[in-house]
Amino acid sequence: SRGASWHSAGWRDAGRFGAALAEPTAGPLSVSAYGFRPVAADGTPIGLPPVHIHHMHVTSSQSLARQWLRRSSDGFGLYAVEFDLHGDRQCASSSGGMNCTVRAFPAGYGMHITDPMETFFDLADVRPAGSPPLTFYAEHAYRWTRAPRRRVGKLLTMISTGTFKPHDDYLLHFDAARPSEYLYWQEGRWPANVSLVHLYWHTHHAYVDDLWAVSAGAASLRLRQLFGGMFSNLTALGLDVRSAQRLILAQLSRAQSECVACASPPLLRCSLDPDRWEAVEGDAARSHYSRYRAPHCPEWDVVAGE
């Protein structure tokens, strides 16, 4: 690669679990750790800069031939991205850097693998065009066992339209000559009793100011009355992100005062950490790069139906 280039790859039977899953008497298979990263020929991790991980999915539900291979009618159950990693998962150098792209579940836990999976990913060489040649490789790593493990569940949520288009560029118009700020939201009910012990946001930080998870319905917060719908051009309403947040917090405070013996009180449960940027010394192309920061999310016990 010589800079300003995009590199896509993918294959079936990610992790080569197909043969192991085909052994009917061998017992369950659980992955207790996984990782993905660009590396040099000697195995040294290569981070951003110069190589950006746009996305990497390992999934039994998505397919290279058909993007959405399987999903359930209620949005829960069959749609699975067992492992994923994106460019916003690289830590600041002081917090581990590329080591953050390798993750392990707590001792005794594992992701139960039931079906063969595919992987696909895009890597971008963000250096200027015409840069010196750079050779890099993609490294996948899995640690798995057949020993009994308590199952880890991964709940994937997104804000999407009724036509199942999950990206905001279907909905929001970004005009460089007339910058606008937007708000969009979605609500749902939990399908089971769960304990949320690790939450993270996937986003492209240069375009997202904040993300919230709130244990309150849209009606109780009067979001439609305030903003006119799920997708709102705040600028056109005479608002910006900060003023919209103040309106929502005021409604959240009102809902809390009206909550009597609530099973799950209306609360702001989770938000982005604003300190998610790192300056890279000697890099003249950009001043700062987005980095992974654990969001402000305490453990959260949820009851089915909430």
GIGI-V658934 format. One record per pair of residues at least 12 apart in sequence whose C-alpha atoms are under 10 Angstrom apart, sorted by the first residue. I is the first residue (numbers start at 1). J is the second residue. D is the distance in whole Angstrom. If there is no record, write none. Layout:
i:I j:J d:D
i:I j:J d:D
//
This chain:
i:1 j:124 d:9
i:1 j:125 d:7
i:1 j:127 d:10
i:1 j:129 d:9
i:1 j:130 d:9
i:1 j:131 d:8
i:1 j:132 d:8
i:1 j:133 d:5
i:1 j:134 d:5
i:1 j:135 d:6
i:1 j:136 d:8
i:2 j:125 d:8
i:2 j:126 d:9
i:2 j:127 d:8
i:2 j:128 d:8
i:2 j:129 d:6
i:2 j:130 d:5
i:2 j:131 d:5
i:2 j:132 d:6
i:2 j:133 d:5
i:2 j:134 d:6
i:2 j:135 d:9
i:3 j:50 d:9
i:3 j:51 d:9
i:3 j:124 d:8
i:3 j:125 d:5
i:3 j:126 d:6
i:3 j:127 d:4
i:3 j:128 d:5
i:3 j:129 d:5
i:3 j:130 d:6
i:3 j:131 d:5
i:3 j:132 d:8
i:3 j:133 d:8
i:3 j:134 d:8
i:4 j:50 d:10
i:4 j:124 d:7
i:4 j:125 d:6
i:4 j:126 d:5
i:4 j:127 d:6
i:4 j:128 d:5
i:4 j:129 d:5
i:4 j:130 d:8
i:4 j:131 d:9
i:5 j:51 d:10
i:5 j:123 d:9
i:5 j:124 d:6
i:5 j:125 d:5
i:5 j:126 d:7
i:5 j:127 d:8
i:5 j:128 d:9
i:5 j:129 d:8
i:6 j:51 d:10
i:6 j:52 d:10
i:6 j:54 d:9
i:6 j:122 d:7
i:6 j:123 d:6
i:6 j:124 d:5
i:6 j:125 d:6
i:6 j:126 d:9
i:7 j:53 d:10
i:7 j:54 d:10
i:7 j:121 d:8
i:7 j:122 d:6
i:7 j:123 d:5
i:7 j:124 d:6
i:7 j:125 d:8
i:8 j:54 d:10
i:8 j:55 d:10
i:8 j:56 d:10
i:8 j:120 d:8
i:8 j:121 d:6
i:8 j:122 d:4
i:8 j:123 d:6
i:8 j:124 d:9
i:9 j:56 d:10
i:9 j:64 d:10
i:9 j:119 d:8
i:9 j:120 d:6
i:9 j:121 d:6
i:9 j:122 d:7
i:9 j:123 d:9
i:9 j:138 d:9
i:10 j:56 d:9
i:10 j:57 d:9
i:10 j:58 d:10
i:10 j:63 d:10
i:10 j:64 d:8
i:10 j:118 d:7
i:10 j:119 d:5
i:10 j:120 d:4
i:10 j:121 d:6
i:10 j:122 d:9
i:11 j:58 d:10
i:11 j:63 d:10
i:11 j:64 d:8
i:11 j:117 d:9
i:11 j:118 d:6
i:11 j:119 d:6
i:11 j:120 d:7
i:11 j:121 d:10
i:12 j:58 d:10
i:12 j:59 d:10
i:12 j:60 d:10
i:12 j:63 d:9
i:12 j:64 d:9
i:12 j:116 d:8
i:12 j:117 d:6
i:12 j:118 d:4
i:12 j:119 d:6
i:12 j:120 d:9
i:13 j:58 d:9
i:13 j:59 d:10
i:13 j:60 d:9
i:13 j:115 d:9
i:13 j:116 d:6
i:13 j:117 d:5
i:13 j:118 d:5
i:13 j:119 d:8
i:14 j:57 d:10
i:14 j:58 d:7
i:14 j:59 d:8
i:14 j:60 d:9
i:14 j:116 d:7
i:14 j:117 d:5
i:14 j:118 d:5
i:14 j:119 d:6
i:14 j:120 d:9
i:14 j:140 d:9
i:14 j:142 d:10
i:15 j:34 d:10
i:15 j:58 d:9
i:15 j:116 d:9
i:15 j:117 d:8
i:15 j:118 d:9
i:15 j:119 d:9
i:15 j:140 d:8
i:15 j:141 d:8
i:15 j:142 d:7
i:15 j:143 d:10
i:15 j:144 d:10
i:16 j:116 d:8
i:16 j:117 d:9
i:16 j:118 d:10
i:17 j:29 d:9
i:17 j:113 d:9
i:17 j:114 d:9
i:17 j:115 d:8
i:17 j:116 d:6
i:17 j:117 d:8
i:17 j:144 d:10
i:18 j:114 d:10
i:18 j:115 d:8
i:18 j:116 d:5
i:18 j:117 d:8
i:19 j:116 d:9
i:20 j:116 d:9
i:20 j:146 d:10
i:21 j:113 d:8
i:21 j:114 d:7
i:21 j:115 d:7
i:21 j:116 d:7
i:22 j:114 d:10
i:22 j:115 d:9
i:22 j:116 d:9
i:26 j:146 d:8
i:27 j:145 d:10
i:27 j:146 d:6
i:27 j:147 d:8
i:27 j:148 d:9
i:28 j:112 d:7
i:28 j:113 d:8
i:28 j:114 d:8
i:28 j:145 d:8
i:28 j:146 d:6
i:28 j:147 d:8
i:28 j:148 d:8
i:28 j:149 d:9
i:29 j:110 d:9
i:29 j:111 d:8
i:29 j:112 d:6
i:29 j:113 d:6
i:29 j:114 d:8
i:29 j:144 d:7
i:29 j:145 d:6
i:29 j:146 d:5
i:29 j:147 d:8
i:29 j:148 d:9
i:29 j:149 d:9
i:30 j:109 d:8
i:30 j:110 d:5
i:30 j:111 d:5
i:30 j:112 d:4
i:30 j:113 d:6
i:30 j:114 d:9
i:30 j:143 d:9
i:30 j:144 d:5
i:30 j:145 d:6
i:30 j:146 d:6
i:30 j:147 d:8
i:30 j:148 d:8
i:30 j:149 d:7
i:30 j:150 d:9
i:30 j:151 d:8
i:30 j:152 d:9
i:31 j:82 d:10
i:31 j:104 d:9
i:31 j:105 d:9
i:31 j:109 d:9
i:31 j:110 d:5
i:31 j:111 d:5
i:31 j:112 d:7
i:31 j:113 d:7
i:31 j:142 d:7
i:31 j:143 d:6
i:31 j:144 d:4
i:31 j:145 d:7
i:31 j:146 d:9
i:31 j:149 d:9
i:31 j:151 d:10
i:31 j:152 d:10
i:32 j:103 d:9
i:32 j:104 d:6
i:32 j:105 d:6
i:32 j:106 d:8
i:32 j:107 d:8
i:32 j:108 d:8
i:32 j:109 d:6
i:32 j:110 d:4
i:32 j:111 d:6
i:32 j:112 d:9
i:32 j:142 d:8
i:32 j:143 d:6
i:32 j:144 d:6
i:32 j:145 d:8
i:32 j:149 d:9
i:32 j:151 d:10
i:32 j:152 d:9
i:33 j:83 d:10
i:33 j:102 d:7
i:33 j:103 d:6
i:33 j:104 d:4
i:33 j:105 d:6
i:33 j:106 d:9
i:33 j:109 d:10
i:33 j:110 d:8
i:33 j:111 d:9
i:33 j:141 d:8
i:33 j:142 d:6
i:33 j:143 d:5
i:33 j:144 d:7
i:34 j:83 d:8
i:34 j:84 d:10
i:34 j:101 d:8
i:34 j:102 d:6
i:34 j:103 d:6
i:34 j:104 d:7
i:34 j:105 d:9
i:34 j:140 d:8
i:34 j:141 d:5
i:34 j:142 d:4
i:34 j:143 d:6
i:34 j:144 d:9
i:35 j:83 d:9
i:35 j:84 d:9
i:35 j:85 d:8
i:35 j:99 d:9
i:35 j:100 d:9
i:35 j:101 d:6
i:35 j:102 d:4
i:35 j:103 d:6
i:35 j:104 d:9
i:35 j:139 d:8
i:35 j:140 d:6
i:35 j:141 d:5
i:35 j:142 d:7
i:35 j:143 d:9
i:36 j:53 d:9
i:36 j:56 d:8
i:36 j:57 d:10
i:36 j:83 d:10
i:36 j:84 d:9
i:36 j:85 d:7
i:36 j:86 d:9
i:36 j:98 d:9
i:36 j:99 d:10
i:36 j:100 d:10
i:36 j:101 d:6
i:36 j:102 d:7
i:36 j:103 d:9
i:36 j:138 d:7
i:36 j:139 d:5
i:36 j:140 d:5
i:36 j:141 d:6
i:36 j:142 d:9
i:37 j:51 d:10
i:37 j:52 d:10
i:37 j:53 d:8
i:37 j:56 d:9
i:37 j:85 d:9
i:37 j:86 d:10
i:37 j:87 d:10
i:37 j:90 d:10
i:37 j:98 d:8
i:37 j:99 d:9
i:37 j:100 d:10
i:37 j:101 d:7
i:37 j:102 d:8
i:37 j:123 d:10
i:37 j:137 d:8
i:37 j:138 d:6
i:37 j:139 d:5
i:37 j:140 d:7
i:37 j:141 d:9
i:38 j:51 d:7
i:38 j:52 d:9
i:38 j:53 d:8
i:38 j:98 d:9
i:38 j:123 d:8
i:38 j:135 d:10
i:38 j:136 d:6
i:38 j:137 d:5
i:38 j:138 d:5
i:38 j:139 d:6
i:38 j:140 d:9
i:39 j:51 d:10
i:39 j:135 d:9
i:39 j:136 d:6
i:39 j:137 d:5
i:39 j:138 d:6
i:39 j:139 d:7
i:40 j:134 d:9
i:40 j:135 d:7
i:40 j:136 d:5
i:40 j:137 d:6
i:40 j:138 d:9
i:40 j:139 d:10
i:41 j:135 d:7
i:41 j:136 d:7
i:41 j:137 d:7
i:42 j:136 d:10
i:42 j:137 d:10
i:43 j:136 d:9
i:43 j:137 d:9
i:43 j:138 d:10
i:43 j:139 d:8
i:44 j:98 d:10
i:44 j:136 d:10
i:45 j:97 d:10
i:45 j:98 d:7
i:45 j:99 d:8
i:45 j:101 d:10
i:45 j:136 d:9
i:45 j:137 d:9
i:45 j:138 d:10
i:45 j:139 d:9
i:46 j:97 d:10
i:46 j:98 d:8
i:46 j:136 d:8
i:46 j:137 d:9
i:46 j:138 d:10
i:47 j:87 d:9
i:47 j:90 d:8
i:47 j:91 d:10
i:47 j:97 d:8
i:47 j:98 d:6
i:47 j:99 d:10
i:47 j:101 d:10
i:48 j:87 d:8
i:48 j:90 d:8
i:48 j:97 d:9
i:48 j:98 d:9
i:48 j:124 d:9
i:48 j:125 d:9
i:48 j:126 d:8
i:48 j:127 d:10
i:48 j:280 d:9
i:48 j:289 d:8
i:48 j:290 d:9
i:48 j:291 d:9
i:49 j:124 d:10
i:49 j:125 d:8
i:49 j:126 d:7
i:49 j:127 d:8
i:49 j:280 d:8
i:49 j:283 d:8
i:49 j:285 d:10
i:49 j:286 d:9
i:49 j:289 d:8
i:50 j:124 d:8
i:50 j:125 d:6
i:50 j:126 d:6
i:50 j:127 d:6
i:50 j:128 d:10
i:50 j:134 d:9
i:50 j:283 d:10
i:51 j:87 d:9
i:51 j:123 d:7
i:51 j:124 d:6
i:51 j:125 d:5
i:51 j:126 d:6
i:51 j:127 d:8
i:51 j:134 d:10
i:51 j:136 d:9
i:52 j:86 d:9
i:52 j:87 d:6
i:52 j:88 d:9
i:52 j:90 d:9
i:52 j:122 d:9
i:52 j:123 d:6
i:52 j:124 d:5
i:52 j:125 d:7
i:52 j:126 d:7
i:53 j:85 d:8
i:53 j:86 d:6
i:53 j:87 d:5
i:53 j:88 d:8
i:53 j:89 d:9
i:53 j:90 d:9
i:53 j:121 d:8
i:53 j:122 d:6
i:53 j:123 d:5
i:53 j:124 d:7
i:53 j:125 d:9
i:54 j:85 d:8
i:54 j:86 d:6
i:54 j:87 d:5
i:54 j:88 d:9
i:54 j:121 d:7
i:54 j:122 d:5
i:54 j:123 d:6
i:54 j:124 d:7
i:54 j:204 d:9
i:55 j:84 d:7
i:55 j:85 d:6
i:55 j:86 d:4
i:55 j:87 d:7
i:55 j:88 d:9
i:55 j:89 d:10
i:55 j:120 d:8
i:55 j:121 d:5
i:55 j:122 d:6
i:55 j:123 d:7
i:55 j:124 d:10
i:56 j:83 d:8
i:56 j:84 d:5
i:56 j:85 d:5
i:56 j:86 d:6
i:56 j:87 d:9
i:56 j:119 d:7
i:56 j:120 d:6
i:56 j:121 d:4
i:56 j:122 d:7
i:56 j:123 d:9
i:56 j:140 d:10
i:57 j:81 d:7
i:57 j:82 d:8
i:57 j:83 d:6
i:57 j:84 d:4
i:57 j:85 d:7
i:57 j:86 d:9
i:57 j:117 d:10
i:57 j:118 d:8
i:57 j:119 d:5
i:57 j:120 d:6
i:57 j:121 d:6
i:57 j:122 d:10
i:58 j:80 d:9
i:58 j:81 d:6
i:58 j:82 d:6
i:58 j:83 d:5
i:58 j:84 d:6
i:58 j:85 d:9
i:58 j:116 d:10
i:58 j:117 d:6
i:58 j:118 d:6
i:58 j:119 d:4
i:58 j:120 d:7
i:58 j:121 d:9
i:58 j:140 d:10
i:59 j:79 d:9
i:59 j:80 d:6
i:59 j:81 d:4
i:59 j:82 d:5
i:59 j:83 d:7
i:59 j:84 d:8
i:59 j:115 d:9
i:59 j:116 d:8
i:59 j:117 d:5
i:59 j:118 d:5
i:59 j:119 d:6
i:59 j:120 d:9
i:60 j:78 d:9
i:60 j:79 d:8
i:60 j:80 d:6
i:60 j:81 d:7
i:60 j:82 d:7
i:60 j:83 d:10
i:60 j:113 d:9
i:60 j:114 d:9
i:60 j:115 d:6
i:60 j:116 d:6
i:60 j:117 d:4
i:60 j:118 d:6
i:60 j:119 d:9
i:61 j:78 d:7
i:61 j:79 d:5
i:61 j:80 d:5
i:61 j:81 d:7
i:61 j:82 d:9
i:61 j:115 d:9
i:61 j:116 d:10
i:61 j:117 d:8
i:61 j:118 d:8
i:62 j:79 d:8
i:62 j:80 d:8
i:62 j:81 d:7
i:62 j:117 d:9
i:62 j:118 d:7
i:62 j:119 d:9
i:62 j:120 d:9
i:63 j:117 d:9
i:63 j:118 d:7
i:63 j:119 d:8
i:63 j:120 d:9
i:64 j:118 d:8
i:64 j:119 d:8
i:64 j:120 d:7
i:74 j:191 d:10
i:75 j:156 d:10
i:75 j:157 d:9
i:75 j:188 d:10
i:75 j:191 d:10
i:76 j:155 d:8
i:76 j:156 d:9
i:76 j:157 d:9
i:76 j:190 d:9
i:76 j:191 d:7
i:77 j:155 d:9
i:77 j:191 d:9
i:79 j:155 d:10
i:79 j:156 d:9
i:80 j:117 d:10
i:80 j:154 d:8
i:80 j:155 d:9
i:80 j:156 d:8
i:81 j:117 d:9
i:81 j:118 d:10
i:81 j:119 d:10
i:81 j:154 d:8
i:81 j:155 d:9
i:81 j:156 d:8
i:82 j:111 d:8
i:82 j:112 d:9
i:82 j:113 d:8
i:82 j:117 d:8
i:82 j:153 d:9
i:82 j:154 d:7
i:82 j:155 d:10
i:82 j:156 d:10
i:83 j:103 d:10
i:83 j:111 d:9
i:83 j:117 d:10
i:83 j:119 d:9
i:83 j:154 d:9
i:84 j:101 d:10
i:84 j:119 d:9
i:84 j:120 d:10
i:84 j:121 d:10
i:84 j:202 d:10
i:85 j:101 d:7
i:85 j:102 d:9
i:85 j:103 d:10
i:85 j:121 d:9
i:85 j:202 d:9
i:86 j:101 d:9
i:86 j:121 d:9
i:86 j:122 d:9
i:86 j:123 d:10
i:86 j:202 d:7
i:86 j:203 d:9
i:86 j:204 d:9
i:86 j:292 d:10
i:87 j:101 d:9
i:87 j:123 d:9
i:87 j:202 d:9
i:87 j:203 d:9
i:87 j:204 d:8
i:87 j:205 d:10
i:87 j:289 d:10
i:87 j:290 d:8
i:87 j:291 d:8
i:87 j:292 d:9
i:88 j:101 d:10
i:88 j:201 d:9
i:88 j:202 d:7
i:88 j:203 d:7
i:88 j:204 d:7
i:88 j:205 d:8
i:88 j:276 d:9
i:88 j:289 d:9
i:88 j:290 d:6
i:88 j:291 d:6
i:88 j:292 d:5
i:88 j:293 d:9
i:89 j:101 d:6
i:89 j:102 d:10
i:89 j:200 d:9
i:89 j:201 d:9
i:89 j:202 d:8
i:89 j:203 d:10
i:89 j:290 d:9
i:89 j:291 d:7
i:89 j:292 d:5
i:89 j:293 d:8
i:89 j:294 d:10
i:90 j:102 d:10
i:90 j:289 d:10
i:90 j:290 d:8
i:90 j:291 d:5
i:90 j:292 d:5
i:90 j:293 d:9
i:91 j:276 d:9
i:91 j:277 d:9
i:91 j:278 d:9
i:91 j:290 d:9
i:91 j:291 d:5
i:91 j:292 d:5
i:91 j:293 d:7
i:91 j:294 d:10
i:92 j:276 d:8
i:92 j:277 d:8
i:92 j:278 d:6
i:92 j:279 d:9
i:92 j:280 d:10
i:92 j:289 d:9
i:92 j:290 d:9
i:92 j:291 d:6
i:92 j:292 d:7
i:92 j:293 d:8
i:93 j:278 d:8
i:93 j:279 d:10
i:93 j:280 d:9
i:93 j:291 d:9
i:94 j:278 d:10
i:95 j:291 d:10
i:95 j:292 d:9
i:95 j:293 d:9
i:97 j:291 d:9
i:97 j:292 d:9
i:100 j:292 d:8
i:101 j:292 d:10
i:102 j:140 d:9
i:102 j:141 d:8
i:102 j:142 d:9
i:103 j:141 d:10
i:103 j:142 d:10
i:104 j:142 d:10
i:104 j:143 d:9
i:105 j:152 d:8
i:106 j:150 d:10
i:106 j:152 d:10
i:107 j:149 d:9
i:107 j:150 d:9
i:108 j:147 d:9
i:108 j:148 d:8
i:108 j:149 d:5
i:108 j:150 d:6
i:108 j:151 d:9
i:108 j:152 d:10
i:109 j:148 d:9
i:109 j:149 d:5
i:109 j:150 d:5
i:109 j:151 d:6
i:109 j:152 d:6
i:110 j:143 d:10
i:110 j:144 d:8
i:110 j:145 d:9
i:110 j:147 d:10
i:110 j:148 d:9
i:110 j:149 d:6
i:110 j:150 d:6
i:110 j:151 d:5
i:110 j:152 d:6
i:110 j:153 d:9
i:111 j:144 d:9
i:111 j:149 d:8
i:111 j:150 d:8
i:111 j:151 d:6
i:111 j:152 d:5
i:111 j:153 d:7
i:111 j:154 d:8
i:112 j:144 d:10
i:112 j:145 d:10
i:112 j:146 d:10
i:112 j:148 d:10
i:112 j:149 d:8
i:112 j:150 d:9
i:112 j:151 d:6
i:112 j:152 d:7
i:112 j:153 d:9
i:113 j:144 d:10
i:113 j:151 d:10
i:119 j:140 d:10
i:121 j:138 d:9
i:122 j:138 d:10
i:123 j:137 d:10
i:123 j:138 d:9
i:126 j:285 d:9
i:127 j:283 d:10
i:127 j:285 d:8
i:128 j:285 d:8
i:153 j:194 d:9
i:153 j:195 d:10
i:153 j:196 d:9
i:154 j:196 d:10
i:154 j:198 d:10
i:154 j:199 d:10
i:155 j:190 d:10
i:155 j:194 d:10
i:155 j:196 d:9
i:155 j:199 d:10
i:157 j:186 d:10
i:157 j:188 d:9
i:157 j:201 d:10
i:158 j:185 d:9
i:158 j:186 d:8
i:158 j:187 d:10
i:158 j:201 d:10
i:158 j:202 d:10
i:159 j:184 d:8
i:159 j:185 d:6
i:159 j:186 d:6
i:159 j:187 d:9
i:159 j:230 d:9
i:160 j:184 d:9
i:160 j:185 d:9
i:160 j:186 d:8
i:160 j:230 d:10
i:161 j:186 d:9
i:161 j:230 d:9
i:161 j:231 d:10
i:168 j:184 d:9
i:168 j:231 d:9
i:171 j:184 d:10
i:171 j:231 d:8
i:171 j:232 d:10
i:172 j:184 d:10
i:172 j:231 d:8
i:172 j:232 d:9
i:172 j:233 d:8
i:173 j:233 d:9
i:174 j:207 d:10
i:178 j:235 d:10
i:179 j:235 d:8
i:180 j:233 d:7
i:180 j:234 d:7
i:180 j:235 d:5
i:180 j:236 d:8
i:180 j:239 d:10
i:180 j:240 d:8
i:181 j:207 d:10
i:181 j:208 d:10
i:181 j:209 d:9
i:181 j:232 d:9
i:181 j:233 d:6
i:181 j:234 d:5
i:181 j:235 d:6
i:181 j:236 d:9
i:181 j:239 d:8
i:181 j:240 d:6
i:181 j:241 d:7
i:182 j:208 d:9
i:182 j:209 d:10
i:182 j:231 d:7
i:182 j:232 d:6
i:182 j:233 d:5
i:182 j:234 d:5
i:182 j:235 d:7
i:182 j:236 d:9
i:182 j:237 d:10
i:182 j:239 d:9
i:182 j:240 d:8
i:182 j:241 d:7
i:182 j:244 d:10
i:183 j:210 d:10
i:183 j:211 d:10
i:183 j:227 d:8
i:183 j:229 d:10
i:183 j:230 d:8
i:183 j:231 d:6
i:183 j:232 d:5
i:183 j:233 d:7
i:183 j:234 d:7
i:183 j:235 d:10
i:183 j:240 d:9
i:183 j:241 d:7
i:183 j:244 d:8
i:183 j:245 d:10
i:184 j:211 d:10
i:184 j:223 d:10
i:184 j:227 d:9
i:184 j:229 d:8
i:184 j:230 d:5
i:184 j:231 d:4
i:184 j:232 d:6
i:184 j:233 d:9
i:184 j:234 d:10
i:185 j:211 d:10
i:185 j:212 d:9
i:185 j:213 d:10
i:185 j:218 d:9
i:185 j:223 d:9
i:185 j:229 d:9
i:185 j:230 d:5
i:185 j:231 d:7
i:185 j:232 d:9
i:186 j:217 d:9
i:186 j:218 d:8
i:186 j:229 d:10
i:186 j:230 d:7
i:186 j:231 d:9
i:187 j:213 d:10
i:187 j:214 d:9
i:187 j:215 d:10
i:187 j:216 d:9
i:187 j:217 d:7
i:187 j:218 d:7
i:187 j:219 d:10
i:187 j:230 d:10
i:188 j:216 d:10
i:188 j:217 d:8
i:188 j:218 d:10
i:188 j:305 d:9
i:188 j:306 d:8
i:189 j:217 d:9
i:189 j:302 d:10
i:189 j:303 d:9
i:189 j:304 d:7
i:189 j:305 d:5
i:189 j:306 d:5
i:190 j:302 d:7
i:190 j:303 d:7
i:190 j:304 d:5
i:190 j:305 d:5
i:190 j:306 d:6
i:191 j:302 d:10
i:191 j:303 d:9
i:191 j:304 d:5
i:191 j:305 d:6
i:191 j:306 d:9
i:192 j:302 d:8
i:192 j:303 d:7
i:192 j:304 d:4
i:192 j:305 d:7
i:192 j:306 d:9
i:193 j:301 d:8
i:193 j:302 d:6
i:193 j:303 d:4
i:193 j:304 d:5
i:193 j:305 d:8
i:193 j:306 d:9
i:194 j:300 d:8
i:194 j:301 d:6
i:194 j:302 d:5
i:194 j:303 d:7
i:194 j:304 d:8
i:195 j:299 d:7
i:195 j:300 d:6
i:195 j:301 d:4
i:195 j:302 d:6
i:195 j:303 d:9
i:196 j:297 d:9
i:196 j:298 d:9
i:196 j:299 d:6
i:196 j:300 d:5
i:196 j:301 d:6
i:196 j:302 d:8
i:197 j:297 d:9
i:197 j:298 d:8
i:197 j:299 d:5
i:197 j:300 d:7
i:197 j:301 d:9
i:198 j:294 d:9
i:198 j:295 d:9
i:198 j:297 d:8
i:198 j:298 d:8
i:198 j:299 d:7
i:198 j:300 d:9
i:199 j:270 d:8
i:199 j:294 d:8
i:199 j:295 d:7
i:199 j:296 d:9
i:199 j:297 d:7
i:199 j:298 d:9
i:199 j:299 d:9
i:199 j:300 d:10
i:200 j:270 d:9
i:200 j:271 d:9
i:200 j:272 d:9
i:200 j:292 d:9
i:200 j:293 d:9
i:200 j:294 d:7
i:200 j:295 d:6
i:200 j:296 d:9
i:200 j:297 d:8
i:201 j:270 d:10
i:201 j:271 d:9
i:201 j:272 d:8
i:201 j:292 d:9
i:201 j:293 d:9
i:201 j:294 d:9
i:201 j:295 d:7
i:202 j:292 d:10
i:204 j:290 d:8
i:205 j:272 d:10
i:205 j:274 d:10
i:205 j:276 d:8
i:205 j:277 d:9
i:205 j:289 d:9
i:205 j:290 d:6
i:205 j:291 d:9
i:205 j:292 d:10
i:206 j:277 d:10
i:206 j:289 d:9
i:206 j:290 d:8
i:208 j:272 d:10
i:209 j:241 d:8
i:209 j:242 d:10
i:209 j:272 d:8
i:209 j:273 d:10
i:209 j:274 d:8
i:210 j:241 d:9
i:210 j:242 d:10
i:210 j:245 d:10
i:210 j:271 d:7
i:210 j:272 d:6
i:210 j:273 d:8
i:210 j:274 d:8
i:211 j:270 d:8
i:211 j:271 d:5
i:211 j:272 d:6
i:211 j:273 d:9
i:211 j:295 d:9
i:212 j:245 d:10
i:212 j:268 d:7
i:212 j:269 d:7
i:212 j:270 d:5
i:212 j:271 d:5
i:212 j:272 d:7
i:212 j:295 d:10
i:212 j:296 d:10
i:212 j:297 d:10
i:213 j:267 d:9
i:213 j:268 d:6
i:213 j:269 d:5
i:213 j:270 d:5
i:213 j:271 d:7
i:213 j:272 d:10
i:213 j:297 d:9
i:214 j:252 d:9
i:214 j:265 d:10
i:214 j:266 d:7
i:214 j:267 d:6
i:214 j:268 d:5
i:214 j:269 d:5
i:214 j:270 d:7
i:214 j:271 d:9
i:215 j:252 d:10
i:215 j:264 d:7
i:215 j:265 d:7
i:215 j:266 d:5
i:215 j:267 d:5
i:215 j:268 d:7
i:215 j:269 d:7
i:215 j:270 d:10
i:215 j:302 d:9
i:215 j:306 d:8
i:216 j:252 d:8
i:216 j:255 d:8
i:216 j:256 d:9
i:216 j:264 d:8
i:216 j:265 d:8
i:216 j:266 d:5
i:216 j:267 d:7
i:216 j:268 d:9
i:216 j:269 d:10
i:216 j:306 d:9
i:217 j:255 d:10
i:217 j:266 d:8
i:217 j:306 d:9
i:218 j:230 d:9
i:220 j:251 d:8
i:220 j:252 d:8
i:220 j:254 d:9
i:220 j:255 d:7
i:220 j:256 d:10
i:220 j:258 d:10
i:220 j:266 d:9
i:221 j:247 d:9
i:221 j:248 d:7
i:221 j:249 d:9
i:221 j:250 d:9
i:221 j:251 d:5
i:221 j:252 d:6
i:221 j:253 d:9
i:221 j:254 d:8
i:221 j:255 d:7
i:221 j:266 d:9
i:222 j:247 d:10
i:222 j:248 d:9
i:222 j:251 d:7
i:222 j:252 d:10
i:222 j:255 d:10
i:223 j:247 d:9
i:223 j:248 d:8
i:223 j:251 d:9
i:226 j:244 d:9
i:226 j:247 d:8
i:226 j:248 d:9
i:226 j:251 d:10
i:227 j:239 d:10
i:227 j:244 d:9
i:248 j:268 d:10
i:249 j:267 d:9
i:249 j:268 d:8
i:251 j:266 d:10
i:252 j:265 d:10
i:252 j:266 d:7
i:252 j:267 d:7
i:252 j:268 d:8
i:253 j:266 d:8
i:253 j:267 d:9
i:254 j:266 d:9
i:255 j:267 d:9
i:263 j:302 d:9
i:263 j:303 d:8
i:263 j:306 d:9
i:264 j:301 d:9
i:264 j:302 d:8
i:264 j:303 d:8
i:264 j:306 d:8
i:268 j:296 d:10
i:268 j:297 d:9
i:269 j:296 d:8
i:269 j:297 d:6
i:269 j:298 d:7
i:269 j:299 d:9
i:269 j:300 d:8
i:270 j:295 d:7
i:270 j:296 d:5
i:270 j:297 d:5
i:270 j:298 d:8
i:270 j:299 d:10
i:270 j:300 d:10
i:271 j:294 d:10
i:271 j:295 d:6
i:271 j:296 d:5
i:271 j:297 d:7
i:272 j:293 d:8
i:272 j:294 d:8
i:272 j:295 d:5
i:272 j:296 d:6
i:272 j:297 d:9
i:273 j:292 d:9
i:273 j:293 d:6
i:273 j:294 d:7
i:273 j:295 d:5
i:273 j:296 d:6
i:273 j:297 d:10
i:274 j:293 d:9
i:274 j:295 d:9
i:274 j:296 d:10
i:275 j:290 d:9
i:275 j:291 d:9
i:275 j:292 d:9
i:275 j:293 d:7
i:276 j:288 d:10
i:276 j:289 d:8
i:276 j:290 d:6
i:276 j:291 d:5
i:276 j:292 d:6
i:276 j:293 d:6
i:276 j:294 d:9
i:276 j:295 d:10
i:277 j:289 d:5
i:277 j:290 d:5
i:277 j:291 d:5
i:277 j:292 d:8
i:277 j:293 d:9
i:278 j:290 d:6
i:278 j:291 d:7
i:278 j:292 d:10
//
